[in-house]
Amino acid sequence: MTDAEWTAVWPLLPVPRWLRGRGGQPEAFCHRAILDAIRYVVDNATKWRAVPADFPPWDRVYAFFRCWRDHGLVREFHDRLRRKVRRLAGRDPEPSAGVIDSQLVKADAVVGSDSRGFDGGKLINGRKRHVVVDTLGLVPGACAGRGLPAVWINCL
């Protein structure tokens, strides 16, 4: 992560409990290293357990990710970066138009039937996901499939 990227992200990170006087021990790992490890997992589409030894242990990285996700921090990262990209492109920070697209992903028999279906047009058994993109191709919302809640990130 570059220093400029870290400067944009650092103010979003929560203050550790022990610094707020709420007990606990000082954290053993730098938030920047944790964030670099999370970016590595996302960028390389790898499993948490496959995080290289150069980063903090995978279980600590995943614990931080879960905590940040549960407190809405991941969504806040996404929203701030999306708004910044739109401003740099000379657009309004919030999208006013979008395009809906869907994609069918083949699913094997080992995937539960409650989360997959059959597309008669393409003759494919699998999962369907829907994505809304704005005019710059940034994602303000997505739905991962049948029975799963839609995740609308500051949707149109």
MIDOSE-1310 file (N, C-alpha, C; in nm, 2 decimals, decimal comma, always signed):
residues 156
mtda	+0,09/-0,12/+0,00/+0,00/+0,00/+0,00/+0,09/+0,12/+0,00; +0,06/+0,21/-0,09/+0,14/+0,34/-0,10/+0,11/+0,43/+0,02; +0,19/+0,53/+0,04/+0,16/+0,62/+0,15/+0,04/+0,70/+0,12; +0,01/+0,74/+0,00/-0,11/+0,81/-0,04/-0,23/+0,73/-0,01
ewta	-0,23/+0,60/-0,04/-0,34/+0,51/-0,02/-0,37/+0,50/+0,13; -0,26/+0,49/+0,21/-0,27/+0,47/+0,35/-0,33/+0,60/+0,41; -0,29/+0,72/+0,36/-0,34/+0,85/+0,41/-0,49/+0,86/+0,39; -0,54/+0,80/+0,28/-0,68/+0,81/+0,25/-0,76/+0,71/+0,34
vwpl	-0,70/+0,60/+0,38/-0,77/+0,50/+0,45/-0,75/+0,51/+0,60; -0,64/+0,56/+0,65/-0,61/+0,56/+0,79/-0,72/+0,62/+0,88; -0,77/+0,74/+0,84/-0,88/+0,80/+0,93/-1,00/+0,71/+0,95; -1,02/+0,62/+0,86/-1,14/+0,53/+0,87/-1,13/+0,42/+0,98
lpvp	-1,00/+0,39/+1,01/-0,98/+0,27/+1,10/-1,03/+0,30/+1,24; -1,09/+0,21/+1,30/-1,14/+0,23/+1,44/-1,02/+0,24/+1,54; -1,04/+0,32/+1,64/-0,94/+0,33/+1,75/-0,95/+0,21/+1,83; -0,83/+0,14/+1,86/-0,84/+0,02/+1,94/-0,90/+0,05/+2,08
rwlr	-0,96/-0,06/+2,14/-1,03/-0,04/+2,27/-0,93/+0,00/+2,38; -0,81/-0,05/+2,38/-0,72/-0,02/+2,49/-0,68/+0,13/+2,48; -0,69/+0,19/+2,37/-0,65/+0,34/+2,36/-0,77/+0,42/+2,40; -0,89/+0,36/+2,40/-1,01/+0,44/+2,44/-1,04/+0,41/+2,59
grgg	-0,95/+0,34/+2,66/-0,97/+0,31/+2,80/-1,08/+0,20/+2,83; -1,11/+0,12/+2,73/-1,21/+0,01/+2,75/-1,15/-0,12/+2,78; -1,02/-0,13/+2,82/-0,96/-0,25/+2,85/-0,90/-0,32/+2,73; -0,85/-0,44/+2,76/-0,78/-0,51/+2,65/-0,63/-0,48/+2,65
qpea	-0,56/-0,56/+2,56/-0,42/-0,54/+2,54/-0,39/-0,47/+2,41; -0,27/-0,41/+2,41/-0,23/-0,35/+2,28/-0,23/-0,45/+2,17; -0,27/-0,41/+2,05/-0,27/-0,50/+1,94/-0,13/-0,54/+1,90; -0,11/-0,66/+1,85/+0,03/-0,71/+1,82/+0,07/-0,67/+1,68
fchr	-0,03/-0,63/+1,59/+0,00/-0,61/+1,45/-0,05/-0,47/+1,41; +0,03/-0,42/+1,32/+0,00/-0,29/+1,26/-0,12/-0,30/+1,17; -0,21/-0,20/+1,18/-0,33/-0,20/+1,09/-0,30/-0,20/+0,95; -0,19/-0,13/+0,92/-0,15/-0,12/+0,77/-0,11/-0,26/+0,72
aild	-0,04/-0,34/+0,80/+0,00/-0,48/+0,76/-0,13/-0,56/+0,75; -0,22/-0,54/+0,84/-0,35/-0,62/+0,83/-0,42/-0,58/+0,70; -0,43/-0,46/+0,67/-0,50/-0,41/+0,55/-0,43/-0,46/+0,43; -0,30/-0,46/+0,43/-0,22/-0,51/+0,31/-0,25/-0,66/+0,29
airy	-0,27/-0,74/+0,40/-0,30/-0,88/+0,39/-0,44/-0,90/+0,34; -0,53/-0,82/+0,38/-0,67/-0,83/+0,33/-0,67/-0,80/+0,18; -0,60/-0,69/+0,14/-0,59/-0,66/+0,00/-0,53/-0,77/-0,08; -0,43/-0,84/-0,02/-0,36/-0,95/-0,09/-0,47/-1,06/-0,12
vvdn	-0,55/-1,10/-0,02/-0,65/-1,20/-0,03/-0,75/-1,16/-0,14; -0,79/-1,04/-0,14/-0,89/-1,00/-0,24/-0,83/-0,99/-0,38; -0,71/-0,93/-0,39/-0,65/-0,92/-0,52/-0,61/-1,05/-0,59; -0,57/-1,15/-0,51/-0,52/-1,27/-0,56/-0,63/-1,38/-0,56
atkw	-0,75/-1,35/-0,50/-0,86/-1,45/-0,49/-0,81/-1,57/-0,43; -0,74/-1,56/-0,32/-0,68/-1,67/-0,25/-0,76/-1,70/-0,12; -0,74/-1,81/-0,06/-0,80/-1,84/+0,07/-0,73/-1,77/+0,19; -0,80/-1,75/+0,29/-0,74/-1,68/+0,41/-0,62/-1,76/+0,46
ravp	-0,63/-1,89/+0,46/-0,51/-1,97/+0,51/-0,39/-1,96/+0,42; -0,41/-1,91/+0,30/-0,29/-1,90/+0,21/-0,22/-1,77/+0,21; -0,25/-1,69/+0,31/-0,18/-1,56/+0,33/-0,03/-1,59/+0,35; +0,06/-1,53/+0,27/+0,20/-1,56/+0,29/+0,25/-1,52/+0,43
adfp	+0,37/-1,57/+0,47/+0,43/-1,55/+0,60/+0,47/-1,40/+0,61; +0,48/-1,33/+0,50/+0,52/-1,19/+0,51/+0,42/-1,10/+0,59; +0,30/-1,15/+0,59/+0,19/-1,08/+0,66/+0,16/-1,14/+0,79; +0,08/-1,07/+0,87/+0,05/-1,13/+1,00/-0,03/-1,26/+0,98
pwdr	-0,04/-1,34/+1,09/-0,10/-1,47/+1,07/-0,25/-1,46/+1,02; -0,28/-1,56/+0,94/-0,41/-1,55/+0,87/-0,53/-1,54/+0,96; -0,53/-1,61/+1,08/-0,64/-1,60/+1,17/-0,66/-1,46/+1,23; -0,55/-1,39/+1,25/-0,56/-1,25/+1,30/-0,61/-1,16/+1,19
vyaf	-0,56/-1,18/+1,07/-0,61/-1,10/+0,96/-0,76/-1,12/+0,94; -0,80/-1,24/+0,94/-0,95/-1,27/+0,92/-1,03/-1,22/+1,03; -0,98/-1,23/+1,16/-1,05/-1,17/+1,27/-1,07/-1,02/+1,26; -0,97/-0,95/+1,21/-0,98/-0,81/+1,19/-1,08/-0,78/+1,08
frcw	-1,07/-0,86/+0,97/-1,17/-0,84/+0,86/-1,31/-0,86/+0,90; -1,34/-0,96/+0,98/-1,47/-0,99/+1,03/-1,52/-0,87/+1,12; -1,44/-0,83/+1,21/-1,47/-0,72/+1,29/-1,50/-0,59/+1,21; -1,42/-0,56/+1,12/-1,44/-0,44/+1,04/-1,56/-0,45/+0,95
rdhg	-1,58/-0,57/+0,90/-1,70/-0,60/+0,81/-1,83/-0,58/+0,90; -1,83/-0,64/+1,01/-1,95/-0,64/+1,10/-1,98/-0,50/+1,15; -1,88/-0,41/+1,15/-1,91/-0,27/+1,20/-1,93/-0,18/+1,08; -1,94/-0,23/+0,96/-1,96/-0,15/+0,84/-1,84/-0,07/+0,78
lvre	-1,72/-0,11/+0,83/-1,60/-0,04/+0,79/-1,57/-0,07/+0,64; -1,59/-0,20/+0,60/-1,56/-0,24/+0,46/-1,65/-0,16/+0,37; -1,77/-0,15/+0,40/-1,86/-0,07/+0,31/-1,82/+0,08/+0,31; -1,78/+0,13/+0,42/-1,74/+0,27/+0,43/-1,61/+0,29/+0,34
fhdr	-1,52/+0,20/+0,35/-1,40/+0,20/+0,26/-1,44/+0,21/+0,11; -1,53/+0,12/+0,08/-1,58/+0,11/-0,06/-1,65/+0,25/-0,10; -1,73/+0,30/-0,02/-1,81/+0,42/-0,05/-1,71/+0,54/-0,07; -1,62/+0,55/+0,03/-1,53/+0,67/+0,02/-1,44/+0,66/-0,11
lrrk	-1,39/+0,54/-0,14/-1,31/+0,53/-0,25/-1,39/+0,55/-0,38; -1,51/+0,50/-0,39/-1,60/+0,52/-0,50/-1,62/+0,67/-0,52; -1,66/+0,74/-0,42/-1,68/+0,88/-0,43/-1,56/+0,96/-0,47; -1,44/+0,92/-0,42/-1,32/+0,99/-0,46/-1,29/+0,97/-0,61
vrrl	-1,31/+0,84/-0,66/-1,28/+0,82/-0,80/-1,38/+0,90/-0,89; -1,51/+0,91/-0,84/-1,60/+0,98/-0,92/-1,57/+1,13/-0,92; -1,52/+1,19/-0,81/-1,48/+1,33/-0,80/-1,36/+1,35/-0,90; -1,26/+1,26/-0,89/-1,15/+1,28/-0,98/-1,18/+1,27/-1,13
agrd	-1,29/+1,20/-1,16/-1,34/+1,19/-1,30/-1,43/+1,31/-1,34; -1,45/+1,40/-1,24/-1,53/+1,52/-1,27/-1,68/+1,49/-1,26; -1,72/+1,39/-1,18/-1,86/+1,35/-1,17/-1,91/+1,38/-1,03; -2,04/+1,38/-1,01/-2,10/+1,40/-0,88/-2,06/+1,28/-0,80
peps	-2,03/+1,30/-0,67/-1,98/+1,18/-0,59/-2,08/+1,07/-0,58; -2,21/+1,10/-0,59/-2,31/+0,99/-0,58/-2,37/+0,97/-0,72; -2,38/+0,84/-0,77/-2,43/+0,81/-0,90/-2,57/+0,85/-0,92; -2,61/+0,89/-1,04/-2,75/+0,92/-1,07/-2,81/+0,83/-1,17
agvi	-2,73/+0,74/-1,23/-2,77/+0,65/-1,33/-2,69/+0,52/-1,31; -2,75/+0,41/-1,35/-2,68/+0,28/-1,34/-2,73/+0,18/-1,44; -2,66/+0,08/-1,46/-2,69/-0,03/-1,55/-2,70/-0,16/-1,47; -2,80/-0,24/-1,49/-2,82/-0,36/-1,42/-2,77/-0,48/-1,51
dsql	-2,69/-0,56/-1,46/-2,64/-0,68/-1,53/-2,65/-0,80/-1,45; -2,67/-0,92/-1,52/-2,67/-1,04/-1,44/-2,57/-1,14/-1,50; -2,53/-1,23/-1,42/-2,43/-1,33/-1,47/-2,47/-1,46/-1,41; -2,46/-1,57/-1,48/-2,48/-1,70/-1,44/-2,35/-1,77/-1,41
vkad	-2,34/-1,83/-1,30/-2,21/-1,90/-1,26/-2,25/-2,05/-1,25; -2,18/-2,14/-1,32/-2,21/-2,28/-1,32/-2,18/-2,33/-1,17; -2,27/-2,42/-1,13/-2,25/-2,48/-0,99/-2,26/-2,63/-1,01; -2,17/-2,69/-0,94/-2,16/-2,84/-0,95/-2,27/-2,90/-0,86
avvg	-2,28/-3,03/-0,86/-2,38/-3,10/-0,78/-2,35/-3,09/-0,63; -2,23/-3,05/-0,60/-2,19/-3,04/-0,46/-2,25/-2,92/-0,39; -2,29/-2,82/-0,48/-2,35/-2,70/-0,43/-2,50/-2,73/-0,40; -2,54/-2,68/-0,28/-2,68/-2,71/-0,24/-2,78/-2,66/-0,33
sdsr	-2,89/-2,74/-0,35/-3,00/-2,70/-0,45/-3,07/-2,58/-0,40; -3,07/-2,55/-0,27/-3,14/-2,43/-0,22/-3,07/-2,30/-0,27; -2,95/-2,31/-0,31/-2,88/-2,18/-0,36/-2,85/-2,19/-0,51; -2,90/-2,28/-0,58/-2,88/-2,28/-0,72/-3,01/-2,31/-0,80
gfdg	-3,01/-2,28/-0,92/-3,13/-2,30/-1,00/-3,09/-2,34/-1,15; -3,19/-2,35/-1,23/-3,17/-2,39/-1,37/-3,22/-2,28/-1,46; -3,13/-2,23/-1,55/-3,16/-2,13/-1,65/-3,20/-2,20/-1,78; -3,33/-2,19/-1,81/-3,38/-2,26/-1,93/-3,33/-2,20/-2,06
gkli	-3,30/-2,08/-2,06/-3,25/-2,01/-2,18/-3,11/-2,06/-2,22; -3,02/-2,07/-2,12/-2,88/-2,10/-2,14/-2,86/-2,25/-2,11; -2,96/-2,32/-2,06/-2,95/-2,46/-2,02/-2,83/-2,48/-1,92; -2,82/-2,40/-1,82/-2,71/-2,41/-1,73/-2,77/-2,42/-1,59
ngrk	-2,71/-2,51/-1,51/-2,75/-2,53/-1,37/-2,65/-2,45/-1,29; -2,69/-2,35/-1,21/-2,60/-2,27/-1,13/-2,66/-2,16/-1,05; -2,58/-2,06/-1,02/-2,62/-1,95/-0,94/-2,62/-1,82/-1,03; -2,72/-1,74/-1,00/-2,72/-1,61/-1,08/-2,70/-1,50/-0,98
rhvv	-2,62/-1,40/-1,03/-2,59/-1,29/-0,95/-2,62/-1,16/-1,03; -2,67/-1,06/-0,96/-2,70/-0,94/-1,03/-2,62/-0,82/-0,98; -2,57/-0,74/-1,06/-2,49/-0,63/-1,03/-2,54/-0,50/-1,09; -2,54/-0,39/-1,01/-2,57/-0,26/-1,06/-2,43/-0,18/-1,07
vdtl	-2,40/-0,13/-1,19/-2,28/-0,05/-1,20/-2,33/+0,09/-1,25; -2,25/+0,19/-1,20/-2,28/+0,33/-1,25/-2,21/+0,35/-1,38; -2,22/+0,47/-1,43/-2,17/+0,50/-1,57/-2,01/+0,49/-1,58; -1,94/+0,49/-1,46/-1,80/+0,47/-1,47/-1,76/+0,32/-1,45
glvp	-1,86/+0,24/-1,43/-1,83/+0,09/-1,41/-1,81/+0,06/-1,26; -1,83/+0,15/-1,17/-1,81/+0,12/-1,03/-1,94/+0,06/-0,97; -1,93/-0,03/-0,87/-2,04/-0,10/-0,82/-2,10/-0,04/-0,70; -2,22/+0,02/-0,71/-2,29/+0,07/-0,60/-2,38/-0,04/-0,53
gaca	-2,41/-0,15/-0,60/-2,49/-0,25/-0,54/-2,48/-0,39/-0,61; -2,51/-0,50/-0,54/-2,50/-0,63/-0,59/-2,59/-0,72/-0,52; -2,64/-0,83/-0,58/-2,72/-0,93/-0,52/-2,65/-1,07/-0,56; -2,62/-1,15/-0,46/-2,54/-1,27/-0,49/-2,62/-1,39/-0,54
grgl	-2,75/-1,39/-0,52/-2,83/-1,50/-0,57/-2,96/-1,52/-0,49; -3,04/-1,62/-0,53/-3,17/-1,65/-0,48/-3,16/-1,68/-0,33; -3,25/-1,61/-0,25/-3,25/-1,64/-0,11/-3,15/-1,56/-0,03; -3,06/-1,49/-0,10/-2,96/-1,41/-0,03/-3,00/-1,26/-0,03
pavw	-2,97/-1,19/+0,07/-3,01/-1,05/+0,07/-2,93/-0,97/-0,03; -2,99/-0,87/-0,09/-2,92/-0,78/-0,18/-2,83/-0,69/-0,09; -2,71/-0,65/-0,14/-2,62/-0,56/-0,08/-2,62/-0,44/-0,16; -2,70/-0,34/-0,12/-2,70/-0,21/-0,20/-2,62/-0,11/-0,12
incl	-2,51/-0,07/-0,19/-2,42/+0,02/-0,12/-2,45/+0,16/-0,17; -2,52/+0,24/-0,09/-2,56/+0,37/-0,13/-2,62/+0,37/-0,27; -2,72/+0,28/-0,28/-2,77/+0,25/-0,41/-2,84/+0,38/-0,47; -2,86/+0,37/-0,60/-2,91/+0,49/-0,68/-3,03/+0,54/-0,61
